[in-house]
Amino acid sequence: MLSLRRMMPTARLTGVEINPRARRIARRLTAADPLIDVVSRLPSGPFDAVLALAVLQREPMRMIAEQVADLGRLYPFARFDDGVVALVDRLACGGFLLVFHAHYRVEDSSVADVLRPVGWFPLLDGPLFDRDSRRYDPTPPAAALFVKGDDKWAAISAPSSNS
Ligand SMILES: C[S@@+](CC[C@H](N)C(=O)[O-])C[C@H]1O[C@@H](n2cnc3c(N)ncnc32)[C@H](O)[C@@H]1O
């Protein structure tokens, strides 16, 4: 929230934090800012931008250390998909969705057809998993930044590795 505030001095910002202790800390750190709310559940929106940074994931270090091949028990694809659907539901048309450090690809989610990928960044140091929660091999391209459309976007292919 504080980094976002530095970049967007006048924006209204809403932080959603499920963990009570982390929520208390976030509220304390932002108490002086009348344009920041920290809440426990996703508000209804709509928002111009939604960011989920290192939220749609579980134990990333374990994924790497244990070379996990099947994420089904720890964090099934359906849980990720539910999360993405809820975020996109709160996003205004033309709004930005940024998902960073996730185990799955937003392109594989059930709302991918209303999202146009516009930014490719490294998603995670660890592996990516498919809709069956099986580890991708090889790892396909995965976008991090998307714009929400009000209809199906034409498929836009990921840039090649030398672009
Ligand atoms: C690894 S931290 C990342 C925090 C911050 N986004 C960052 O990049 O520094 C993930 C946070 O997401 C919170 N979280 C996980 N699932 C959540 C959910 N469904 N709703 C709200 N917060 C959630 C966790 O409690 C934790 O504080």
The ligand as an SDF file (V2000), in Angstrom:
LIG
                    3D

 27 29  0  0  0  0  0  0  0  0999 V2000
    3.2520  -13.3360    0.7790 C   0  0  0  0  0  0  0  0  0  0  0  0
    2.2080  -12.0660    1.4060 S   0  0  0  0  0  0  0  0  0  0  0  0
    2.4260  -10.8080    0.1790 C   0  0  0  0  0  0  0  0  0  0  0  0
    1.9810   -9.4720    0.6630 C   0  0  0  0  0  0  0  0  0  0  0  0
    2.1020   -8.3230   -0.3430 C   0  0  0  0  0  0  0  0  0  0  0  0
    1.1530   -8.4920   -1.4380 N   0  0  0  0  0  0  0  0  0  0  0  0
    3.5020   -8.1930   -0.8610 C   0  0  0  0  0  0  0  0  0  0  0  0
    3.7370   -8.4650   -2.0560 O   0  0  0  0  0  0  0  0  0  0  0  0
    4.3890   -7.8270   -0.0940 O   0  0  0  0  0  0  0  0  0  0  0  0
    0.5910  -12.7140    1.0700 C   0  0  0  0  0  0  0  0  0  0  0  0
   -0.4630  -12.0540    1.9120 C   0  0  0  0  0  0  0  0  0  0  0  0
   -1.7290  -12.3490    1.3320 O   0  0  0  0  0  0  0  0  0  0  0  0
   -2.6570  -12.6000    2.3790 C   0  0  0  0  0  0  0  0  0  0  0  0
   -3.7610  -13.3990    1.8180 N   0  0  0  0  0  0  0  0  0  0  0  0
   -3.7090  -14.6640    1.3640 C   0  0  0  0  0  0  0  0  0  0  0  0
   -4.9230  -15.0570    0.9060 N   0  0  0  0  0  0  0  0  0  0  0  0
   -5.7440  -13.9900    1.0660 C   0  0  0  0  0  0  0  0  0  0  0  0
   -7.1200  -13.7600    0.7800 C   0  0  0  0  0  0  0  0  0  0  0  0
   -7.8930  -14.7040    0.2230 N   0  0  0  0  0  0  0  0  0  0  0  0
   -7.6600  -12.5640    1.0690 N   0  0  0  0  0  0  0  0  0  0  0  0
   -6.8890  -11.6030    1.6100 C   0  0  0  0  0  0  0  0  0  0  0  0
   -5.5740  -11.7440    1.9150 N   0  0  0  0  0  0  0  0  0  0  0  0
   -5.0180  -12.9270    1.6340 C   0  0  0  0  0  0  0  0  0  0  0  0
   -1.8170  -13.3170    3.4350 C   0  0  0  0  0  0  0  0  0  0  0  0
   -2.4080  -13.2280    4.7100 O   0  0  0  0  0  0  0  0  0  0  0  0
   -0.4850  -12.5600    3.3410 C   0  0  0  0  0  0  0  0  0  0  0  0
   -0.4380  -11.4810    4.2190 O   0  0  0  0  0  0  0  0  0  0  0  0
  1  2  1  0
  2  3  1  0
  2 10  1  0
  3  4  1  0
  4  5  1  0
  5  6  1  0
  5  7  1  0
  7  8  2  0
  7  9  1  0
 10 11  1  0
 11 12  1  0
 11 26  1  0
 12 13  1  0
 13 14  1  0
 13 24  1  0
 14 15  1  0
 14 23  1  0
 15 16  2  0
 16 17  1  0
 17 18  1  0
 17 23  2  0
 18 19  1  0
 18 20  2  0
 20 21  1  0
 21 22  2  0
 22 23  1  0
 24 25  1  0
 24 26  1  0
 26 27  1  0
M  CHG  2   2   1   9  -1
M  END
$$$$
